[in-house]
């Protein structure tokens, strides 16, 4: 294919192929680079100090304040047709 092209034209074709190959390589490397930047060490100690201390007594008291439901929750209730009222015989 390059045999029919003159010197300057051949350089253009070679540069175009090289440019396309470089762009393809950059596009393939970008997602891998984004996954590689994870913090290591030091940050874990700082995040542990910022977490609030959980008070077990307050947690249990809050759970007791939640009212009990009158009927059992049915997550599929909206997908089922309502049961028709039974007709007396």
N, CA and C atoms as an extended XYZ file, in Angstrom:
267
Properties=species:S:1:pos:R:3:atomname:S:1:resname:S:1:resid:I:1 pbc="F F F"
N         0.833       -1.183        0.000 N   UNK     1
C         0.000        0.000        0.000 CA  UNK     1
C         0.880        1.249        0.000 C   UNK     1
N         1.955        1.228        0.775 N   UNK     2
C         2.820        2.390        0.854 CA  UNK     2
C         3.758        2.513       -0.353 C   UNK     2
N         3.777        1.523       -1.193 N   UNK     3
C         4.688        1.542       -2.334 CA  UNK     3
C         4.279        2.578       -3.366 C   UNK     3
N         2.969        2.862       -3.498 N   UNK     4
C         2.478        3.797       -4.513 CA  UNK     4
C         2.503        5.242       -4.030 C   UNK     4
N         2.850        5.506       -2.788 N   UNK     5
C         2.806        6.844       -2.226 CA  UNK     5
C         4.208        7.438       -2.261 C   UNK     5
N         4.298        8.745       -2.591 N   UNK     6
C         5.601        9.415       -2.623 CA  UNK     6
C         6.132        9.614       -1.210 C   UNK     6
N         7.329       10.150       -1.057 N   UNK     7
C         8.012       10.299        0.225 CA  UNK     7
C         7.213       11.085        1.251 C   UNK     7
N         6.708       12.267        0.891 N   UNK     8
C         5.976       13.106        1.846 CA  UNK     8
C         4.646       12.455        2.220 C   UNK     8
N         3.986       11.823        1.259 N   UNK     9
C         2.720       11.158        1.531 CA  UNK     9
C         2.897        9.949        2.442 C   UNK     9
N         4.009        9.256        2.261 N   UNK    10
C         4.298        8.081        3.088 CA  UNK    10
C         4.499        8.502        4.539 C   UNK    10
N         5.183        9.629        4.750 N   UNK    11
C         5.399       10.124        6.106 CA  UNK    11
C         4.064       10.465        6.783 C   UNK    11
N         3.140       11.052        6.005 N   UNK    12
C         1.816       11.377        6.549 CA  UNK    12
C         1.079       10.117        6.992 C   UNK    12
N         1.112        9.100        6.165 N   UNK    13
C         0.419        7.857        6.484 CA  UNK    13
C         1.030        7.225        7.729 C   UNK    13
N         2.352        7.202        7.807 N   UNK    14
C         3.030        6.619        8.962 CA  UNK    14
C         2.690        7.417       10.222 C   UNK    14
N         2.704        8.739       10.138 N   UNK    15
C         2.367        9.580       11.293 CA  UNK    15
C         0.906        9.387       11.704 C   UNK    15
N         0.019        9.251       10.738 N   UNK    16
C        -1.394        9.049       11.055 CA  UNK    16
C        -1.589        7.716       11.778 C   UNK    16
N        -0.928        6.664       11.295 N   UNK    17
C        -1.029        5.355       11.942 CA  UNK    17
C        -0.447        5.426       13.352 C   UNK    17
N         0.694        6.084       13.500 N   UNK    18
C         1.313        6.233       14.815 CA  UNK    18
C         0.406        7.029       15.756 C   UNK    18
N        -0.205        8.093       15.268 N   UNK    19
C        -1.091        8.920       16.083 CA  UNK    19
C        -2.316        8.126       16.526 C   UNK    19
N        -2.901        7.377       15.631 N   UNK    20
C        -4.073        6.569       15.972 CA  UNK    20
C        -3.698        5.518       17.013 C   UNK    20
N        -2.547        4.901       16.849 N   UNK    21
C        -2.099        3.893       17.812 CA  UNK    21
C        -1.865        4.531       19.185 C   UNK    21
N        -1.280        5.732       19.223 N   UNK    22
C        -1.026        6.412       20.490 CA  UNK    22
C        -2.335        6.792       21.186 C   UNK    22
N        -3.306        7.263       20.415 N   UNK    23
C        -4.606        7.627       20.986 CA  UNK    23
C        -5.310        6.387       21.530 C   UNK    23
N        -5.271        5.289       20.805 N   UNK    24
C        -5.899        4.050       21.270 CA  UNK    24
C        -5.253        3.580       22.567 C   UNK    24
N        -3.942        3.647       22.647 N   UNK    25
C        -3.233        3.235       23.849 CA  UNK    25
C        -3.595        4.129       25.036 C   UNK    25
N        -3.714        5.425       24.798 N   UNK    26
C        -4.077        6.355       25.870 CA  UNK    26
C        -5.498        6.090       26.357 C   UNK    26
N        -6.415        5.796       25.448 N   UNK    27
C        -7.796        5.517       25.831 CA  UNK    27
C        -7.907        4.217       26.623 C   UNK    27
N        -7.086        3.244       26.293 N   UNK    28
C        -7.111        1.984       27.030 CA  UNK    28
C        -6.466        2.124       28.409 C   UNK    28
N        -5.485        2.987       28.535 N   UNK    29
C        -4.772        3.135       29.802 CA  UNK    29
C        -5.523        4.021       30.788 C   UNK    29
N        -6.398        4.900       30.324 N   UNK    30
C        -7.088        5.842       31.209 CA  UNK    30
C        -7.940        5.148       32.274 C   UNK    30
N        -8.784        4.148       31.942 N   UNK    31
C        -9.555        3.500       33.005 CA  UNK    31
C        -8.682        2.765       34.014 C   UNK    31
N        -7.607        2.173       33.581 N   UNK    32
C        -6.727        1.455       34.492 CA  UNK    32
C        -6.037        2.430       35.441 C   UNK    32
N        -5.701        3.598       34.967 N   UNK    33
C        -5.063        4.595       35.813 CA  UNK    33
C        -6.044        5.104       36.856 C   UNK    33
N        -7.299        5.284       36.492 N   UNK    34
C        -8.299        5.785       37.431 CA  UNK    34
C        -8.528        4.798       38.568 C   UNK    34
N        -8.419        3.515       38.316 N   UNK    35
C        -8.613        2.514       39.345 CA  UNK    35
C        -7.395        2.372       40.241 C   UNK    35
N        -6.250        2.789       39.794 N   UNK    36
C        -5.022        2.579       40.531 CA  UNK    36
C        -4.776        3.566       41.653 C   UNK    36
N        -5.475        4.678       41.706 N   UNK    37
C        -5.214        5.702       42.717 CA  UNK    37
C        -6.093        5.488       43.934 C   UNK    37
N        -5.653        4.634       44.819 N   UNK    38
C        -6.362        4.406       46.073 CA  UNK    38
C        -5.404        4.738       47.190 C   UNK    38
N        -5.965        5.313       48.253 N   UNK    39
C        -5.100        5.704       49.364 CA  UNK    39
C        -4.605        4.466       50.102 C   UNK    39
N        -3.424        4.564       50.606 N   UNK    40
C        -2.838        3.453       51.346 CA  UNK    40
C        -2.284        3.987       52.658 C   UNK    40
N        -2.651        3.338       53.746 N   UNK    41
C        -2.109        3.714       55.040 CA  UNK    41
C        -2.736        4.980       55.585 C   UNK    41
N        -2.024        5.762       56.316 N   UNK    42
C        -2.336        6.991       56.996 CA  UNK    42
C        -3.777        7.458       57.069 C   UNK    42
N        -4.550        7.410       56.015 N   UNK    43
C        -5.907        7.938       56.012 CA  UNK    43
C        -6.848        7.132       56.893 C   UNK    43
N        -6.587        5.845       57.073 N   UNK    44
C        -7.469        5.011       57.890 CA  UNK    44
C        -7.498        5.486       59.334 C   UNK    44
N        -6.370        5.903       59.859 N   UNK    45
C        -6.300        6.361       61.242 CA  UNK    45
C        -7.109        7.636       61.425 C   UNK    45
N        -7.071        8.525       60.470 N   UNK    46
C        -7.804        9.788       60.571 CA  UNK    46
C        -9.304        9.557       60.508 C   UNK    46
N        -9.759        8.663       59.644 N   UNK    47
C       -11.192        8.427       59.499 CA  UNK    47
C       -11.778        7.753       60.732 C   UNK    47
N       -10.991        6.921       61.434 N   UNK    48
C       -11.469        6.273       62.651 CA  UNK    48
C       -11.708        7.292       63.754 C   UNK    48
N       -10.901        8.309       63.823 N   UNK    49
C       -11.045        9.307       64.869 CA  UNK    49
C       -12.280       10.173       64.649 C   UNK    49
N       -12.700       10.376       63.405 N   UNK    50
C       -13.837       11.237       63.095 CA  UNK    50
C       -15.171       10.548       63.318 C   UNK    50
N       -15.198        9.220       63.406 N   UNK    51
C       -16.455        8.501       63.587 CA  UNK    51
C       -17.005        8.761       64.978 C   UNK    51
N       -18.304        9.052       65.068 N   UNK    52
C       -18.876        9.276       66.396 CA  UNK    52
C       -18.994        7.958       67.156 C   UNK    52
N       -18.849        8.044       68.463 N   UNK    53
C       -18.967        6.864       69.302 CA  UNK    53
C       -20.443        6.522       69.457 C   UNK    53
N       -20.807        5.274       69.216 N   UNK    54
C       -22.189        4.830       69.286 CA  UNK    54
C       -22.504        4.468       70.732 C   UNK    54
N       -23.581        5.060       71.250 N   UNK    55
C       -24.018        4.775       72.611 CA  UNK    55
C       -25.072        3.677       72.524 C   UNK    55
N       -24.765        2.496       73.033 N   UNK    56
C       -25.664        1.350       72.919 CA  UNK    56
C       -26.990        1.594       73.626 C   UNK    56
N       -26.947        2.242       74.785 N   UNK    57
C       -28.187        2.499       75.516 CA  UNK    57
C       -29.104        3.425       74.734 C   UNK    57
N       -28.543        4.464       74.135 N   UNK    58
C       -29.347        5.406       73.345 CA  UNK    58
C       -29.909        4.721       72.106 C   UNK    58
N       -29.117        3.844       71.520 N   UNK    59
C       -29.572        3.115       70.330 CA  UNK    59
C       -30.754        2.212       70.662 C   UNK    59
N       -30.642        1.461       71.753 N   UNK    60
C       -31.734        0.561       72.149 CA  UNK    60
C       -32.971        1.349       72.546 C   UNK    60
N       -32.800        2.492       73.204 N   UNK    61
C       -33.938        3.329       73.578 CA  UNK    61
C       -34.638        3.869       72.328 C   UNK    61
N       -33.872        4.238       71.324 N   UNK    62
C       -34.461        4.736       70.077 CA  UNK    62
C       -35.235        3.628       69.368 C   UNK    62
N       -34.717        2.407       69.400 N   UNK    63
C       -35.429        1.286       68.781 CA  UNK    63
C       -36.747        0.997       69.496 C   UNK    63
N       -36.770        1.167       70.814 N   UNK    64
C       -37.993        0.919       71.571 CA  UNK    64
C       -39.057        1.976       71.296 C   UNK    64
N       -38.655        3.174       70.893 N   UNK    65
C       -39.620        4.241       70.599 CA  UNK    65
C       -40.313        4.047       69.254 C   UNK    65
N       -39.797        3.176       68.407 N   UNK    66
C       -40.430        2.919       67.104 CA  UNK    66
C       -41.697        2.107       67.352 C   UNK    66
N       -42.851        2.610       66.891 N   UNK    67
C       -44.092        1.881       67.148 CA  UNK    67
C       -44.162        0.583       66.343 C   UNK    67
N       -44.809       -0.430       66.920 N   UNK    68
C       -44.999       -1.708       66.253 CA  UNK    68
C       -46.091       -1.549       65.195 C   UNK    68
N       -45.907       -2.123       64.015 N   UNK    69
C       -46.941       -2.013       62.976 CA  UNK    69
C       -48.177       -2.838       63.356 C   UNK    69
N       -49.349       -2.342       62.919 N   UNK    70
C       -50.596       -3.038       63.236 CA  UNK    70
C       -50.753       -4.305       62.400 C   UNK    70
N       -50.320       -4.257       61.159 N   UNK    71
C       -50.361       -5.454       60.321 CA  UNK    71
C       -48.982       -5.687       59.729 C   UNK    71
N       -48.733       -6.914       59.362 N   UNK    72
C       -47.437       -7.288       58.826 CA  UNK    72
C       -47.235       -6.633       57.459 C   UNK    72
N       -46.038       -6.126       57.207 N   UNK    73
C       -45.723       -5.476       55.933 CA  UNK    73
C       -45.525       -6.532       54.847 C   UNK    73
N       -46.192       -6.309       53.711 N   UNK    74
C       -46.064       -7.219       52.577 CA  UNK    74
C       -45.449       -6.446       51.414 C   UNK    74
N       -44.156       -6.654       51.110 N   UNK    75
C       -43.516       -5.887       50.054 CA  UNK    75
C       -44.099       -6.176       48.671 C   UNK    75
N       -44.737       -7.330       48.495 N   UNK    76
C       -45.335       -7.682       47.211 CA  UNK    76
C       -46.830       -7.364       47.189 C   UNK    76
N       -47.310       -6.668       48.163 N   UNK    77
C       -48.733       -6.386       48.267 CA  UNK    77
C       -49.296       -5.616       47.085 C   UNK    77
N       -48.519       -4.714       46.508 N   UNK    78
C       -49.037       -3.922       45.398 CA  UNK    78
C       -49.078       -4.728       44.099 C   UNK    78
N       -48.368       -5.834       44.050 N   UNK    79
C       -48.374       -6.628       42.827 CA  UNK    79
C       -49.505       -7.645       42.806 C   UNK    79
N       -50.061       -7.925       43.970 N   UNK    80
C       -51.148       -8.899       44.054 CA  UNK    80
C       -52.486       -8.174       43.948 C   UNK    80
N       -53.455       -8.780       43.310 N   UNK    81
C       -54.781       -8.158       43.280 CA  UNK    81
C       -55.405       -8.253       44.681 C   UNK    81
N       -56.204       -7.254       44.997 N   UNK    82
C       -56.862       -7.249       46.307 CA  UNK    82
C       -57.852       -8.401       46.371 C   UNK    82
N       -57.944       -9.008       47.547 N   UNK    83
C       -58.888      -10.115       47.710 CA  UNK    83
C       -60.304       -9.560       47.756 C   UNK    83
N       -61.172      -10.058       46.910 N   UNK    84
C       -62.549       -9.548       46.928 CA  UNK    84
C       -63.261      -10.015       48.189 C   UNK    84
N       -64.214       -9.201       48.630 N   UNK    85
C       -64.984       -9.571       49.821 CA  UNK    85
C       -65.801      -10.819       49.506 C   UNK    85
N       -65.836      -11.742       50.442 N   UNK    86
C       -66.577      -12.986       50.228 CA  UNK    86
C       -68.072      -12.717       50.321 C   UNK    86
N       -68.798      -13.252       49.345 N   UNK    87
C       -70.255      -13.070       49.319 CA  UNK    87
C       -70.919      -14.097       50.218 C   UNK    87
N       -71.880      -13.646       51.015 N   UNK    88
C       -72.593      -14.630       51.850 CA  UNK    88
C       -73.482      -15.508       50.966 C   UNK    88
N       -73.647      -16.750       51.354 N   UNK    89
C       -74.454      -17.684       50.560 CA  UNK    89
C       -75.889      -17.644       50.975 C   UNK    89
